[in-house]
Amino acid sequence: MCGIVGAVSTKNIVPFLIDGLLKLEYRGYDSAGLAVVNDKLERIRSNGRVSELSDKVRSLNMRSNLGIAHTRWATHGAPLERNAHPHISRDGIALVHNGIIENHESLKQSLIKEGYEFTSDTDSEVIAHLIHKYIAVNTDLLSAVRSAVGDLVGAFALAIINEQSKDRIILARRGAPLLVGLGDHEFYCASDASALLQRTKKMIFMEDGDLAEITVNGPTFFDASGRVVERTVYESELSSEQVELGQFNHYMQKEIFEQPGALAATLEMVTGSSAIVPELFGAEASSILNAIDSVTIIACGTSYHSGLTAKYWLEELAELPVFVEIASEYRYRKPVANPNTLIVVISQSGETADTIAALEYAKSLGQDKTLSICNVPESSIIRGTKLKFLTRAGPEIGVASTKAFTTQLASLYLLTLVIAKLKGKLSADLEYKLLTGLRHLPAALNLALEMEPQIIKWAVDIATKHNALFLGRGIHYPIALEGALKLKEISYIHAEGYPAGELKHGPLALIDRDTPVVAVAPNDALLEKLKSNLSEVRARGGELYVFADADSNLDESEGLHIIKMTEHLGHLSPILHSIPLQLLAYHVALAKGTDVDKPRNLAKSVTVE
């Protein structure tokens, strides 16, 4: 995911471009660049952080009334200056792009035959040359862009300027976000609102398929058919400070309810795409993932639970052996090293000391095929791996991880689909079906959040207890572990997650009316087995609190409390069932009066051993 900003004004817009990039740097930090038009087109690029670009711009005292800028998260092409945006084609066309062009290879070969020279390894440069090609036919920049995007397969947000058109920026959107900010004789574009809040709160969100032309006189929008259309102006309610609580009482509560949006952002690059592409995980993804014969996932705490869940996905869909390791244990073991295993490290902060050390240990054993999944772009873990995927959860302040967990799960599911596709295990029909399920996930989570009033009633009862048992089977066993961890973290009630089939091997001894048993009971292949386990609990006087699917055929009775989810999401059910368990822990903690956001003895990022 990359960040785009642009502006046209009667004033100097260069400071806005730099500040906008700084606001969007969470979207990518591999390289940055900007292009402006004065007497001619001028471009400056730098490898690394936006601050390096800023230093270059300041030294040149650059000024302009028209320009575009970009901060990059590398997909196609290594993070080198030659791959930094903006990309330029002949006669002064400059372009910035967020997205992935799936048919760039075939377009590139065609353009090379027509005499175009490529100076980068990116998919984005194809678009610049394609626009130039159509300029020769249409002469008008807007018409050329319309023709060019008609040839593109994939997702994109584009901002284009031309040396011959010193007063306008052309925008195009399909599957990647792009919005326009409205000022007084100055107008802006950006990937998200955070980059615009410094100048305006009046914004227009471009719709899928839209083109736009912005000048100092204002924006004009065109739909996919080329007709001029009106788009709604919104007054943003966002603050420049993303860490404010707003309407919520606690950060944990806020972050639980942010999950539909966080997942939508994390899945941004596939929502408008017709296919899964390896480059979601980096420029080298195809070559690295094609060479692996197993996966080792290393993490701590909640991130470890996401890895345990992914094991089920990877083994079923990609048909690879998967090993999930606790970082603090792995780093002190002598594992059998496999140079063809993919080492996956997962961390919200990217600074967890044990996970960083375990990563370095794995690499020292000759396991150099590495991938990180993390929520912080500038973190140590991100910098330490060849492949990477940045979750788009946004700042997570609450110590008990919520939105970071579900976005990790979504990222791992994407990884599963990519590997399965590369290994020839994913048919086109199945790929389409699973992508459709992913696109529906944010809406399903919104419905899950509506169960909060029912969960509050359970929480009041459970808050009076000293122990709790969480049960799950199959892929929902790690979700039971995570539910128990959440309750422990913020309510200080001793809780244990357990595979339900193991009850008879010990935990049944704990069952009485004072030990609530929370069960995750989706309508999957193990439901009938789970029902038998729940009967064992009831036969011994245990109090059951069951999260079931609407079609799980479970009914309430004495000692059996049931909340039914609205639907069953198949492979994605673990993500959906995480939501009520988070809400349960939160409301139990409220009932007990503990410090939800700052539980005793815990910190957000564990940077010591």
C-alpha positions in Angstrom: 0.0 0.0 0.0 1.4 3.4 -1.0 0.4 6.9 -0.2 -0.5 9.6 -2.8 -0.9 13.4 -2.4 -1.3 16.1 -4.9 -2.3 19.8 -5.1 -3.0 22.7 -7.4 -3.2 26.2 -6.1 -2.4 29.8 -6.5 0.2 29.4 -3.8 3.3 27.2 -3.3 2.1 23.6 -2.6 5.5 22.0 -1.9 5.2 22.2 1.9 1.8 20.5 1.7 3.2 17.7 -0.4 5.9 17.0 2.1 3.7 17.2 5.1 1.0 15.0 3.4 3.6 12.3 2.7 4.7 12.4 6.4 1.0 11.8 7.4 0.8 8.9 4.9 4.1 7.3 5.7 2.4 4.5 7.6 1.2 3.4 4.1 4.8 2.9 3.0 8.3 4.0 3.7 10.5 2.3 1.1 11.0 5.4 -1.0 9.4 8.7 -1.7 9.3 11.3 -4.4 7.5 14.3 -5.9 7.1 16.0 -9.2 6.1 19.6 -9.9 5.5 21.7 -12.9 7.1 25.2 -13.4 8.6 26.1 -16.7 9.1 22.4 -17.1 8.5 19.2 -15.2 10.8 18.7 -12.2 11.1 15.4 -10.2 12.9 14.5 -7.0 13.1 11.0 -5.5 14.8 9.4 -2.6 15.3 5.9 -1.2 14.0 5.5 2.3 12.0 7.8 4.5 10.1 10.9 3.6 12.6 12.9 5.8 15.3 12.2 3.2 13.1 13.6 0.4 12.3 16.6 2.5 16.0 17.4 3.0 16.6 17.2 -0.8 13.6 19.5 -1.5 14.7 22.0 1.2 18.2 22.2 -0.2 16.8 23.1 -3.7 14.3 25.6 -2.3 11.7 24.0 -4.6 8.5 25.9 -5.2 5.5 25.3 -7.5 1.7 25.7 -7.7 1.1 22.2 -9.1 2.5 18.9 -8.1 2.1 15.2 -7.0 3.9 13.1 -4.5 4.2 9.5 -3.3 5.5 7.4 -0.5 6.0 3.8 -1.5 5.5 0.3 -0.2 7.4 -1.9 -2.6 5.4 -4.6 -4.4 6.8 -4.8 -8.0 10.5 -3.8 -7.9 12.9 -3.6 -5.0 12.9 -0.5 -2.8 15.5 1.4 -4.8 15.4 5.0 -6.0 14.9 4.0 -9.6 11.6 2.3 -8.5 10.4 5.3 -6.6 7.5 7.3 -7.8 6.6 9.6 -9.6 7.3 7.7 -12.9 7.9 9.7 -16.0 7.2 9.0 -19.7 8.3 11.0 -22.7 7.2 14.7 -23.1 6.9 15.2 -19.4 4.1 13.0 -18.2 4.5 12.2 -14.5 2.4 9.7 -12.5 2.0 8.3 -9.0 0.2 5.0 -8.4 -1.2 3.0 -5.5 -2.3 -0.5 -6.4 -1.2 -3.5 -8.4 -1.5 -3.9 -12.2 -2.1 -7.5 -12.9 -1.5 -7.4 -16.6 1.6 -5.2 -16.5 3.9 -7.8 -18.0 1.9 -8.1 -21.3 1.5 -4.4 -21.5 5.2 -3.8 -20.9 6.2 -6.2 -23.7 3.8 -4.5 -26.1 5.1 -1.0 -25.2 8.8 -2.2 -25.6 7.9 -3.3 -29.1 6.6 0.2 -29.7 9.9 1.7 -28.7 9.3 2.6 -25.0 12.2 2.3 -22.6 11.7 1.2 -19.0 13.9 2.5 -16.3 12.3 0.8 -13.3 11.1 -2.7 -12.3 7.6 -1.5 -11.2 4.2 -2.2 -12.7 3.4 1.5 -12.4 5.8 2.7 -15.1 3.7 0.8 -17.6 0.8 3.2 -16.9 2.9 6.4 -17.6 4.0 5.0 -21.0 0.5 3.9 -21.8 -0.8 7.4 -21.2 1.9 8.8 -23.4 0.9 6.4 -26.1 -2.7 7.6 -26.0 -1.7 11.3 -25.9 -0.4 10.9 -29.4 -3.9 9.8 -30.5 -6.1 11.9 -28.2 -3.8 14.9 -27.5 -5.9 15.7 -24.4 -4.5 14.4 -21.1 -7.9 13.5 -19.7 -8.9 11.5 -22.8 -5.5 9.7 -22.8 -5.9 8.7 -19.2 -9.4 7.4 -19.8 -8.1 5.2 -22.7 -5.1 4.0 -20.7 -7.1 2.9 -17.6 -9.4 0.9 -19.9 -6.4 -1.3 -20.7 -5.5 -1.9 -17.1 -6.4 -5.1 -15.1 -6.1 -4.7 -11.3 -6.4 -2.1 -8.7 -5.2 1.5 -8.9 -5.4 5.1 -7.6 -3.6 7.5 -10.0 -2.6 11.1 -10.0 -1.1 12.4 -13.3 0.4 15.7 -14.3 1.8 16.8 -17.7 4.4 19.4 -18.6 2.1 20.7 -21.3 -0.8 21.1 -18.9 0.4 23.4 -16.1 -2.9 23.9 -14.4 -4.4 20.5 -13.7 -4.1 17.1 -12.2 -5.9 14.1 -13.6 -7.1 11.4 -11.1 -8.4 7.9 -11.6 -9.6 5.3 -9.2 -10.4 1.6 -9.3 -10.2 -0.6 -6.2 -7.9 1.7 -4.2 -8.9 4.8 -2.3 -8.6 8.3 -3.5 -10.2 11.5 -2.3 -10.3 15.2 -3.2 -9.9 18.0 -0.7 -11.6 21.3 -1.3 -9.9 24.6 -0.4 -10.1 28.3 -1.4 -8.7 28.4 -4.9 -6.6 25.4 -4.0 -7.6 21.7 -4.3 -5.9 18.6 -3.2 -5.9 14.8 -3.6 -4.8 12.1 -1.2 -5.0 8.4 -0.4 -6.8 9.1 2.9 -8.1 12.0 4.9 -5.2 12.2 7.3 -3.1 13.9 4.7 -5.7 16.6 4.0 -6.7 17.6 7.5 -3.9 20.1 7.7 -5.6 22.2 5.0 -9.3 21.3 4.8 -12.1 19.1 6.3 -14.2 19.3 3.1 -13.6 16.2 1.1 -15.1 14.2 -1.8 -14.5 10.5 -1.9 -14.0 9.3 -5.5 -16.2 6.3 -6.4 -14.9 3.1 -8.1 -14.3 3.8 -11.8 -14.3 7.6 -11.4 -11.9 9.9 -13.2 -11.5 13.5 -12.1 -9.8 16.7 -13.2 -8.8 19.3 -10.6 -7.8 22.9 -11.3 -7.7 26.1 -9.2 -11.3 26.5 -10.2 -12.3 23.2 -8.6 -12.8 19.5 -9.4 -14.8 17.9 -12.2 -15.8 14.2 -11.8 -16.5 11.7 -14.5 -18.0 8.2 -14.0 -16.8 5.1 -15.8 -18.8 5.9 -18.9 -17.3 9.3 -19.2 -20.3 11.4 -18.1 -19.8 14.4 -15.8 -21.3 13.6 -12.4 -21.7 15.3 -9.1 -20.1 13.7 -6.0 -21.1 14.4 -2.4 -19.0 16.8 -0.3 -18.3 15.5 3.2 -17.3 17.5 6.2 -14.7 15.2 7.8 -15.2 14.5 11.5 -11.6 13.2 11.8 -9.0 14.9 13.9 -5.4 15.0 12.9 -4.8 13.0 16.1 -5.8 9.4 15.4 -5.3 8.4 19.0 -8.2 10.4 20.5 -11.0 8.3 22.1 -13.8 10.2 20.5 -17.2 8.7 21.5 -15.6 5.7 23.2 -14.8 5.2 26.9 -11.6 3.1 26.4 -9.1 2.5 23.7 -9.9 -1.2 23.8 -13.6 -0.5 23.1 -12.7 1.9 20.3 -10.3 -0.6 18.7 -12.9 -3.4 18.9 -15.3 -1.3 17.0 -12.7 -0.1 14.5 -12.2 -3.7 13.3 -14.5 -3.6 10.2 -12.6 -0.6 8.9 -9.2 -2.0 9.8 -10.0 -5.2 8.0 -11.3 -3.3 5.0 -8.0 -1.3 4.9 -5.9 -4.4 5.3 -7.8 -6.1 2.4 -7.7 -2.9 0.3 -5.5 -4.4 -2.4 -7.7 -7.3 -3.1 -11.2 -5.7 -2.8 -10.9 -4.3 -6.3 -8.9 -7.1 -7.8 -10.0 -10.1 -9.8 -7.1 -12.3 -8.5 -4.6 -12.8 -5.7 -1.1 -11.8 -6.6 2.1 -12.7 -4.8 3.4 -9.2 -4.9 1.1 -8.3 -2.1 4.0 -9.6 0.0 6.9 -8.0 -1.8 8.7 -7.9 -5.1 10.5 -11.2 -4.5 7.4 -13.0 -3.3 6.9 -15.3 -6.3 10.5 -16.6 -6.4 10.7 -17.1 -2.6 7.3 -18.7 -2.1 7.7 -21.0 -5.1 10.8 -22.4 -3.5 9.4 -23.3 -0.1 8.3 -26.8 1.1 7.1 -25.8 4.6 6.2 -22.9 6.8 7.4 -22.0 10.3 5.5 -19.3 12.1 7.2 -17.5 15.1 5.4 -15.1 17.4 4.4 -14.3 21.0 1.1 -13.9 22.8 -1.9 -12.9 20.7 0.3 -13.0 17.5 1.1 -16.6 18.4 -2.6 -17.4 18.4 -3.0 -15.9 15.0 -0.2 -18.2 13.8 -1.9 -21.3 15.3 -5.0 -20.4 13.4 -3.1 -20.0 10.2 -1.7 -23.5 10.5 -5.1 -24.9 9.8 -5.6 -22.7 6.7 -2.1 -23.4 5.3 -2.3 -27.2 5.8 -5.7 -27.5 4.3 -5.5 -25.1 1.3 -1.8 -24.9 0.5 -1.1 -28.5 1.6 2.2 -27.6 3.3 3.5 -28.7 6.7 3.3 -25.9 9.2 5.1 -25.4 12.5 4.1 -22.7 15.0 6.7 -21.6 17.5 6.6 -19.4 20.6 9.5 -17.0 20.0 10.9 -17.1 23.5 11.2 -20.9 23.3 12.3 -21.3 19.7 15.3 -19.0 20.1 16.8 -21.3 22.8 16.1 -24.6 21.1 18.2 -26.4 18.5 15.6 -27.0 15.8 16.2 -29.0 12.7 16.8 -26.2 10.2 15.3 -26.4 6.7 16.6 -23.9 4.2 13.4 -24.3 2.2 11.0 -23.3 5.0 9.3 -19.9 5.0 10.0 -18.2 8.3 7.0 -16.0 9.2 7.3 -13.6 12.1 4.2 -11.8 13.4 4.2 -8.8 15.7 1.8 -5.9 16.3 4.6 -3.5 17.2 7.5 -5.1 15.3 9.7 -4.5 18.3 9.0 -7.6 20.4 12.5 -8.6 21.6 11.9 -12.4 21.6 10.5 -12.4 18.1 13.3 -10.2 16.7 15.9 -12.5 18.3 14.1 -15.6 17.1 14.1 -14.2 13.5 17.8 -13.6 13.7 18.4 -17.0 15.1 16.4 -18.6 12.3 18.4 -16.7 9.7 21.7 -17.8 11.4 20.6 -21.4 10.8 20.5 -20.7 7.0 16.7 -20.1 6.8 16.8 -16.9 4.8 13.3 -17.1 3.3 11.6 -14.7 5.7 8.3 -12.8 5.9 7.0 -10.4 8.5 3.4 -9.4 9.3 3.4 -6.3 11.3 1.3 -3.1 12.1 4.2 -0.6 12.2 6.0 0.1 9.0 9.3 1.4 10.4 9.7 -1.4 12.9 12.7 -3.7 13.3 10.9 -6.8 12.2 9.7 -5.2 9.0 13.3 -4.2 8.2 14.6 -7.6 9.0 12.7 -9.8 6.5 12.8 -10.2 2.7 9.0 -10.2 2.4 6.6 -8.2 4.4 2.9 -7.4 4.8 1.8 -4.3 6.7 -1.5 -4.8 8.5 -3.6 -1.6 8.2 -5.0 -1.6 11.7 -3.9 1.9 12.6 -2.6 2.8 16.0 -3.5 0.3 18.6 -3.2 1.9 22.1 -5.0 -0.7 24.3 -2.6 -3.3 25.7 -5.0 -6.1 25.0 -4.7 -6.5 21.2 -7.9 -6.6 19.2 -7.8 -5.1 15.8 -4.2 -6.1 15.4 -5.2 -9.7 15.9 -8.0 -9.8 13.4 -5.9 -8.0 10.8 -3.1 -10.5 11.4 -5.6 -13.3 10.7 -6.7 -11.6 7.5 -3.1 -11.2 6.4 -2.3 -14.8 7.1 -5.3 -15.9 5.1 -4.1 -13.8 2.2 -0.7 -15.5 2.5 -2.4 -18.9 2.5 -4.3 -18.1 -0.7 -1.1 -16.8 -2.4 0.9 -19.9 -1.5 -2.0 -22.2 -2.5 -2.2 -20.5 -5.8 1.5 -20.7 -6.5 1.5 -24.4 -5.6 -1.3 -25.1 -8.0 -3.8 -25.9 -5.2 -6.3 -23.1 -5.9 -8.6 -23.3 -8.8 -9.9 -20.2 -10.5 -13.5 -20.9 -9.2 -12.2 -21.5 -5.6 -10.1 -18.3 -5.8 -13.1 -16.3 -6.8 -15.2 -17.8 -4.0 -12.7 -17.2 -1.3 -12.0 -13.6 -2.5 -15.7 -13.0 -2.4 -15.8 -14.2 1.2 -12.9 -11.8 2.1 -14.7 -8.8 0.6 -17.8 -9.7 2.8 -15.8 -9.9 6.0 -16.0 -6.3 7.1 -19.8 -6.3 6.8 -20.0 -9.6 8.8 -17.9 -8.1 11.6 -20.3 -5.1 11.8 -23.2 -7.5 12.4 -21.1 -9.3 15.1 -20.6 -6.1 16.9 -24.4 -5.7 17.2 -24.4 -8.6 19.7 -22.9 -6.4 22.4 -26.1 -6.0 24.5 -26.5 -9.7 24.8 -22.8 -10.1 25.8 -23.1 -7.5 28.5 -25.6 -9.7 30.3 -23.2 -12.6 30.3 -20.3 -10.4 31.4 -22.1 -9.4 34.6 -22.4 -13.1 35.7 -18.9 -14.0 34.7 -17.4 -11.0 36.5 -18.3 -12.6 39.9 -16.2 -15.7 39.1 -12.5 -16.5 39.8 -11.9 -19.0 37.0 -13.1 -19.7 33.5 -12.6 -22.3 30.8 -12.7 -21.6 27.1 -13.4 -24.4 24.7 -13.0 -24.8 20.9 -12.3 -27.5 18.4 -10.2 -27.5 15.2 -9.5 -24.1 13.9 -11.5 -22.5 16.7 -9.3 -23.9 19.4 -6.7 -21.1 18.9 -9.7 -18.7 19.2 -10.6 -20.2 22.5 -7.0 -19.6 23.6 -7.2 -16.0 22.5 -10.6 -15.6 24.3 -9.0 -16.9 27.6 -6.0 -14.6 27.1 -8.2 -11.5 26.7 -10.1 -12.3 29.9 -6.9 -12.9 31.8 -5.2 -9.7 30.5 -7.8 -7.2 31.5 -10.1 -8.7 34.1 -7.5 -10.7 36.1 -9.8 -13.8 36.1 -7.8 -16.9 35.7 -8.9 -18.4 32.4 -7.6 -21.4 30.3 -8.2 -22.2 26.7 -8.5 -25.9 25.9 -9.4 -28.2 23.0 -12.9 -29.4 23.8 -12.0 -33.0 23.0 -9.4 -33.0 25.8 -11.9 -32.3 28.6 -11.9 -35.9 29.7 -8.2 -35.9 30.1 -8.1 -33.6 33.0 -10.1 -30.3 32.9 -13.4 -32.0 33.7 -12.1 -32.1 37.3 -12.4 -28.3 37.4 -16.1 -28.1 36.4 -18.6 -26.8 38.9 -21.2 -24.0 38.9 -18.5 -21.4 39.8 -16.3 -22.1 36.8 -18.1 -20.7 33.7 -17.3 -22.6 30.4 -17.3 -20.4 27.3 -17.5 -22.4 24.0 -17.1 -21.4 20.4 -19.5 -23.6 18.4 -19.7 -22.8 14.7 -21.6 -25.0 12.4 -18.6 -26.9 11.0 -17.5 -30.5 10.6 -16.7 -30.8 14.3 -20.0 -29.4 15.7 -21.5 -32.7 16.7 -18.3 -33.7 18.5 -18.4 -30.4 20.3 -22.0 -30.9 21.3 -20.9 -34.1 23.0 -18.2 -32.2 24.9 -20.7 -29.6 26.0 -23.0 -32.4 27.3 -20.1 -33.6 29.4 -19.9 -30.2 31.0 -23.7 -30.0 31.7 -23.7 -33.5 33.2 -21.3 -32.3 35.8 -23.2 -29.1 36.7 -21.1 -26.7 34.7 -22.5 -23.4 33.4 -22.1 -23.0 29.7 -21.9 -19.8 27.6 -21.9 -20.7 23.9 -21.3 -18.6 20.8 -23.0 -20.6 18.1 -23.9 -20.0 14.4 -27.5 -19.3 13.5 -27.8 -22.9 12.1 -25.9 -24.7 14.8 -29.2 -26.3 16.2 -28.4 -25.4 19.7 -31.2 -24.1 22.0 -31.0 -22.5 25.5 -31.8 -24.5 28.6 -31.0 -24.4 32.2 -27.3 -23.8 32.5 -26.9 -23.5 28.8 -26.7 -19.9 27.5 -26.5 -19.3 23.8 -25.8 -16.3 21.6 -26.1 -17.0 17.9 -24.0 -15.4 15.2 -25.8 -14.2 12.1 -24.0 -16.4 9.7 -21.2 -19.0 9.2 -18.2 -17.7 7.3 -16.4 -21.0 6.6 -12.7 -20.5 6.6 -13.1 -17.0 8.0 -15.2 -18.1 10.9 -12.3 -17.7 13.4 -12.1 -14.0 12.6 -15.8 -13.5 13.1 -15.9 -15.5 16.4 -13.0 -13.4 17.8 -15.3 -10.3 18.1 -17.7 -11.6 20.7 -14.9 -13.0 22.8 -13.2 -9.6 22.8 -16.4 -7.9 23.8 -17.0 -10.4 26.6 -13.5 -9.8 28.1 -14.1 -6.0 27.8 -17.4 -6.0 29.6 -16.3 -8.4 32.3 -13.4 -6.0 33.0 -15.8 -3.1 33.1 -18.0 -5.0 35.6 -15.0 -5.7 37.8 -13.7 -2.1 37.6 -10.2 -3.0 36.3 -8.1 -0.6 34.2 -9.1 -1.9 30.8 -6.4 -0.1 28.7 -3.6 -0.4 31.2 -3.8 -3.8 32.9 -1.4 -4.3 35.7 2.1 -5.7 35.0 1.6 -5.5 31.2 2.9 -3.2 28.4 1.9 -2.8 24.8 5.2 -3.7 23.3 7.5 -6.2 25.0 10.9 -5.0 24.1 12.8 -7.0 26.8 13.4 -10.7 27.2 
